[in-house]
Amino acid sequence: MTAASTRAVRRQVINLAWPIVLSNVLQRGVGFVDTMLVGHLGTPELAGVGIAQIIIFIAMAALYATGVGATVVVAYHTGANEPERQREVANSSLLAGAVLAVLLAFVGHWIMAPIVRWIGAEGAALDACLEYLTIVWWFFIFKGLIQVASSIFQGAGDTRTPLIVVTGVNIIHILIAYPLVFGRWGMPQLGVAGSAIAAGCSEMLGALVLMRWAHWRSLISRKIAWYRRADLTRLWRIGLPVAGERFSIQLMQGVFSHMVIGFSVAAFAAHQIGIYIESVSFLPGLGFMQAATALMGQSLGRGDLEMARRQSRESNRLALILMTALGLSYYFFPHFWVSLFSSDPEVLAYGKTFCKIAAFIQPPLAMTLVYSGSLRGAGETRWVLYISMIGSWVVRIPFAWLTAFHFGGGLLWVWIAMPLDWFVRSVLVYLRFRFGPLEPQKIR
C-alpha cells in the first residue's frame, strides 16, 4: 500500500469519524452536564444521578443494538447502491426503536426502585435517583429515536447532520438545566428534577428535527408499510448479540458499582466522576468504532474486503494516538479533571487514584473499540458478545472480588481489574479480526 493510498484511507476515516466523535461527546454531554450541575448540590445528589445513569445505560442496550443493526444494514445497501432497500431498512429500524423505547420506559419505571436499592443507594441518594429516573422515563422514546436516527445517518455516510442536531440539543439542555437546577433567571429551583426535565425537553426537540431531516434526505419514507418482516429479522440477527453485549456490560457495571459503593458514598461518587472523565477519551474511541462499523458495511456492500481491512487498521491507529494522549493527561493532571466535578477532599483523593488507573486503560480500550466496530460491520456481533462476556465475567468481576475482598486488597484492586479486563478483550478481538473470516453473507 503506497503512502498516497494510506493518506486517502486516513482522510476517509477522519472525515467520517470526527463528526461522530463530537456527536458522541455531545450526546454524552447531557449526562456530563447533569453530573456537573448536580455535583454542586451535594454528594448524595451526585451519587443518585450517577446511579440513575447506570440504569439508563442498561435500558439503552436494546436501543443501541437496534442502532448498530441499522448502521450495518443501511451501510451495506449504501455501498451496494440500493436506495429503496436502504429506506425500507431505515423505516423498520425507527419503528423497532420507538416500540422498544416505550416498552423499556414502562418496565424501567416499574422496576427502578428495587434495582436502585440493590445497587446500594439509600437516604438522600436514593430519593435523588428515583426523582431523576421518574422524569426520564416520560421522555425516553425521544432518547431512543435520536439513537436510531443518528445510526441511520451514519450508515448512509452522513455523520455531520447528527452532529448539528446533537449540538443544538446540548445548547438547549444547558439553557434549560442551569436555571431549573439552581433557581436562576426567575425559574423555580427544582434541583435534580430540573436537570431531568431539561434533558427530556431538549432530546424531544432533537429527535423531531433529526427525523424531519432524515425524511428530507430521503433516508426514510412516509409509506404506510413502515416495515418488512425480513428487515426486522436482519436487524434482530445482527442486533440481538449487541443487546446481549450491552446488557452484560451494564449488568457487570451494576455489580462493579455495588462493590465500590460498599466502601463509601464518597468512593462511589469518585467512581462515577472517574467514569465521566474516562468518557472524554472513550467517546472519541467510540466514534472511530462507529466509523469502522459503517466503513466495513459499505466496503462489504461493494465487495471490497481488502479496503475494509485497511480502513479498520487506520481507524485503530488514529484511535490509539488520540486516546493514549488523553490517558497521559489523566495520569499527570488528575486533580484538574476531578476538581471539575467536586471539591470534596475525600472524593478528590479517590478520584485522583481512579484517573491514574484510567490512564493505563486507554491503549487496550482503543484497540477493543475499533476492532469490535469492524467485526460488527461484518455481522460478527456474536463474537463481540463472547469476548465482552469473557472480559467482564471471567476476568474483571472475579479478579476484583478475589483481590479486593477475599484477600483484603481494598478499593484499589477493584479499580485495577479494569485495565486487566480491557487488555484481555483487546487481544481476543484483534485475533478474531486478524484471523477470522469477514463475510458479506452475514449482513445480507
SVG drawing of the C-alpha trace seen along z (x, -y; Angstrom):
<svg xmlns="http://www.w3.org/2000/svg" viewBox="-50 -36 54 53">
<polyline fill="none" stroke="black" stroke-width="0.4" points="0.0,0.0 1.5,-3.3 1.9,-6.4 -0.7,-8.2 -3.3,-5.5 -2.7,-5.4 -3.3,-9.1 -6.5,-8.7 -7.8,-6.0 -6.8,-8.1 -8.8,-11.1 -11.8,-8.9 -11.7,-7.6 -11.2,-11.1 -13.9,-12.7 -16.4,-10.1 -15.2,-9.8 -14.8,-13.3 -18.5,-14.3 -19.3,-11.0 -16.7,-11.7 -18.2,-15.2 -21.8,-13.8 -20.9,-11.1 -19.2,-13.7 -22.3,-15.9 -24.8,-13.1 -22.9,-12.0 -22.8,-15.7 -26.4,-15.6 -25.3,-13.3 -22.0,-15.1 -23.7,-18.4 -26.2,-16.9 -23.4,-15.4 -21.5,-18.7 -24.6,-20.7 -25.9,-18.2 -22.4,-17.7 -22.7,-21.3 -25.9,-20.3 -24.2,-17.8 -22.6,-14.3 -25.9,-12.4 -27.4,-14.1 -24.2,-13.4 -24.3,-9.7 -28.1,-9.5 -27.8,-10.8 -24.7,-8.6 -26.7,-5.5 -29.6,-6.8 -27.2,-7.0 -26.3,-3.3 -29.9,-2.4 -30.4,-4.5 -27.4,-2.9 -28.8,0.6 -32.2,-0.5 -30.3,-1.9 -28.8,1.5 -31.6,2.7 -31.8,-0.7 -28.1,-0.7 -28.4,2.7 -31.1,1.5 -28.9,-1.4 -25.9,0.9 -28.2,3.1 -29.4,0.1 -25.9,-1.2 -24.7,2.1 -27.6,2.8 -28.0,-0.8 -24.3,-0.9 -24.4,2.3 -27.2,1.0 -25.5,-2.3 -22.3,-0.6 -24.4,1.6 -26.2,-1.5 -29.7,-0.3 -31.5,-3.4 -35.0,-1.9 -33.8,1.0 -31.9,-1.5 -35.1,-3.4 -37.0,-0.2 -34.4,0.8 -34.4,-2.7 -38.1,-2.7 -38.1,0.7 -35.3,-0.4 -37.2,-3.5 -40.3,-1.6 -38.4,1.0 -36.6,-1.7 -39.9,-3.6 -41.6,-0.4 -38.6,0.7 -38.2,-2.7 -41.9,-2.7 -41.6,0.8 -38.3,0.0 -39.7,-3.1 -42.7,-1.2 -40.5,1.6 -37.9,-0.8 -40.5,-2.8 -41.9,0.4 -38.6,2.0 -36.3,-1.0 -36.8,-1.2 -35.7,2.3 -32.7,2.1 -31.5,-1.2 -31.8,0.2 -29.9,3.3 -27.0,1.2 -26.8,-0.3 -28.5,-3.8 -30.2,-4.9 -31.4,-8.1 -31.0,-11.3 -29.1,-9.5 -32.0,-7.1 -34.5,-9.9 -32.5,-11.9 -32.0,-8.8 -35.7,-7.9 -36.8,-11.5 -34.4,-11.8 -35.5,-8.5 -39.2,-9.1 -39.0,-12.1 -36.5,-10.4 -38.9,-7.6 -41.6,-10.0 -39.2,-11.3 -37.4,-8.1 -38.8,-7.5 -37.1,-10.6 -33.7,-9.4 -34.3,-6.2 -35.3,-7.9 -32.1,-10.1 -30.0,-6.9 -31.6,-5.1 -32.0,-8.0 -28.3,-9.0 -27.3,-5.4 -29.2,-5.6 -27.4,-8.8 -24.1,-7.2 -24.8,-4.1 -25.6,-6.3 -22.2,-8.1 -23.6,-11.3 -22.2,-12.0 -22.5,-15.7 -26.2,-16.0 -26.5,-14.2 -23.6,-16.4 -25.6,-19.5 -28.7,-18.3 -27.0,-17.0 -25.1,-20.3 -28.5,-22.0 -29.8,-19.5 -26.9,-20.3 -27.2,-24.0 -30.9,-23.9 -30.3,-21.5 -27.8,-23.8 -30.0,-26.8 -32.9,-25.0 -31.0,-22.9 -29.0,-25.7 -31.9,-27.9 -34.1,-24.9 -31.5,-23.2 -30.4,-26.4 -33.5,-28.6 -31.9,-31.3 -33.5,-33.8 -36.9,-33.7 -37.3,-29.9 -38.2,-27.7 -35.3,-25.8 -36.1,-22.1 -32.7,-20.6 -32.3,-17.1 -35.8,-17.2 -34.8,-20.3 -31.9,-18.5 -34.1,-15.6 -36.7,-17.9 -34.1,-19.8 -32.7,-16.6 -36.1,-15.3 -37.3,-18.5 -34.1,-19.1 -34.0,-15.5 -37.6,-15.6 -36.9,-18.6 -33.7,-16.9 -35.5,-13.7 -38.2,-15.5 -35.7,-17.6 -33.5,-14.6 -36.4,-12.6 -37.6,-15.5 -34.1,-15.9 -34.0,-12.1 -37.2,-12.5 -35.8,-15.5 -32.7,-13.5 -34.9,-10.5 -33.3,-8.2 -36.8,-7.4 -40.2,-7.5 -43.8,-8.0 -45.2,-4.9 -47.9,-3.1 -46.0,0.1 -43.4,-1.0 -41.6,2.2 -40.8,5.6 -40.6,8.8 -37.4,9.8 -35.7,6.4 -36.7,6.8 -35.3,10.3 -31.9,9.0 -31.9,6.3 -32.7,8.9 -30.0,11.2 -27.3,8.5 -28.6,6.5 -29.6,9.3 -26.0,10.1 -25.2,6.4 -28.1,6.1 -26.8,9.0 -23.3,7.5 -24.6,4.1 -26.8,5.7 -24.0,7.9 -21.7,4.9 -24.2,2.8 -25.1,5.6 -21.4,6.0 -21.2,2.3 -24.0,2.6 -22.2,5.4 -19.0,3.4 -20.7,0.3 -22.2,2.5 -18.6,3.4 -17.4,-0.2 -20.3,-1.7 -19.6,0.9 -16.5,-1.1 -18.3,-4.5 -20.6,-7.0 -17.6,-9.2 -15.8,-6.3 -18.8,-5.7 -19.1,-9.4 -15.4,-9.4 -16.0,-6.3 -18.9,-7.9 -16.8,-11.1 -14.0,-8.9 -16.3,-7.2 -17.3,-10.6 -13.7,-11.7 -12.8,-8.5 -15.6,-9.1 -13.7,-12.1 -11.4,-9.5 -13.9,-6.7 -16.3,-8.7 -13.7,-9.6 -12.8,-5.9 -16.5,-5.1 -16.6,-7.5 -13.8,-5.7 -15.5,-2.4 -18.8,-3.5 -16.9,-4.8 -15.2,-1.4 -18.6,0.2 -20.1,-2.0 -17.0,-1.7 -16.8,2.1 -20.5,2.4 -20.1,0.1 -16.9,1.8 -18.5,5.3 -21.6,3.9 -19.1,3.1 -17.4,6.4 -14.0,4.8 -12.8,6.8 -9.2,5.5 -10.3,1.9 -12.5,2.9 -9.4,4.2 -7.3,1.2 -9.9,-1.2 -10.2,0.8 -6.4,0.7 -6.3,-3.0 -9.2,-3.7 -7.4,-1.7 -4.2,-3.7 -5.9,-7.0 -7.9,-6.0 -4.8,-4.7 -3.0,-8.0 -5.9,-10.2 -6.9,-8.0 -3.3,-7.4 -2.7,-11.2 -5.8,-11.8 -4.7,-9.0 -1.4,-10.8 -3.4,-13.8 -5.3,-11.6 -2.1,-10.3 -0.2,-13.7 -3.1,-16.0 -5.7,-14.0 -6.5,-16.9 -7.6,-19.1 -10.0,-16.5 -11.6,-15.5 -11.9,-19.1 -14.2,-19.9 -16.9,-17.8 -16.3,-18.0 -14.4,-19.9 -15.0,-17.3 -11.5,-16.3 -12.4,-12.6 -13.9,-12.5 -10.8,-14.2 -8.5,-11.7 -10.4,-8.7 -10.9,-10.4 -7.2,-11.1 -6.4,-7.4 -9.1,-6.4 -7.6,-8.8 -4.2,-7.3 -5.5,-3.8 -7.7,-5.0 -4.6,-6.2 -3.5,-2.6 -6.9,-1.6 -6.7,-3.8 -4.5,-1.8 -6.3,1.6 -9.6,-0.2 -8.9,-1.9 -8.0,1.4 -11.0,3.2 -13.4,0.5 -12.3,0.2 -11.8,3.8 -15.1,4.6 -16.7,2.0 -15.2,3.6 -16.4,7.0 -19.9,5.6 -19.8,4.1 -19.1,7.5 -22.0,9.0 -19.7,10.7 -21.7,9.4 -21.8,12.8 -18.0,12.8 -18.0,9.4 -20.6,10.6 -18.5,13.6 -15.3,11.5 -17.2,8.9 -18.5,11.6 -15.1,13.1 -13.6,9.7 -16.5,8.8 -17.4,12.1 -14.3,14.2 -11.7,11.5 -13.0,8.3 -15.6,9.4 -13.7,12.4 -10.4,10.6 -11.9,7.6 -13.7,9.8 -10.8,12.0 -8.2,9.3 -10.3,6.6 -12.5,8.7 -11.2,12.2 -7.6,11.2 -8.4,7.8 -6.6,5.6 -9.3,2.8 -10.7,0.4 -7.5,0.0 -7.7,3.6 -11.3,3.2 -10.1,0.5 -7.0,2.4 -9.4,5.0 -10.5,2.5 -7.2,2.3 -6.8,6.1 -10.3,6.6 -9.6,4.4 -6.2,5.9 -7.7,9.4 -10.5,8.1 -8.1,6.2 -6.0,9.4 -9.1,11.5 -10.8,9.1 -7.6,8.5 -7.1,12.2 -10.7,12.6 -10.3,9.6 -6.9,10.8 -7.7,14.4 -11.5,14.7 -13.4,14.6 -15.3,11.4 -18.3,12.4 -20.9,10.2 -23.4,13.1 -23.8,12.4 -25.3,9.0 -27.5,9.8"/>
</svg>
